Amino acid sequence: MGTIYSPVLLITAFFETQQARWVKSNRKRGEVDEDTIEEWEQMDGEMDLEGEGWTKKVQATRPNVDVGVEAVYDEVGQLRKEVKELRDLLEGVKGRVADGQ
């Protein structure tokens, strides 16, 4: 994998280094980091995310990080039980294959 990805990573590192030098040079002179205005920056005041339903979609797909520790322990316990059942099932299949059935 290293052989495959190393040329791409080296090229990326070269371009990132050049960009970092350019930004550092601009900061020394007191200029802004970039002069390019992206399309999303131009449309900042024009988009109504709530009206288009994006806010609701984001809230619906957001993970619940406020889950209590007890709920996590319950989930881990359930997962352990399912893994044990799966292990028992696989051992049974392995035994039948070893017996020639």
LINGIQUI-V940637 format. One line per field, one symbol per residue. ss: DSSP state (H for helix, E for strand, L for the rest). phi: phi as a letter, one per 30 degrees, with the letter a starting at -180 (. if undefined). Layout:
# LINGIQUI-V940637
ss: ???
phi: ???
This chain:
# LINGIQUI-V940637
ss: LHHHHHHHHHHHHHHHHHHHHHHHHHHHHLLLLLLLLLHHHHLLLLLLLLLLLHHHHHHHHLLLLLLLHHHHHHHHHHHHHHHHHHHHHHHHHHHHHHHLL
phi: .ddddddddddddddddddddddddddddicddbcdcdddddcedddcddddidddddddcdddccdddddddddddddddddddddddddddddddddid
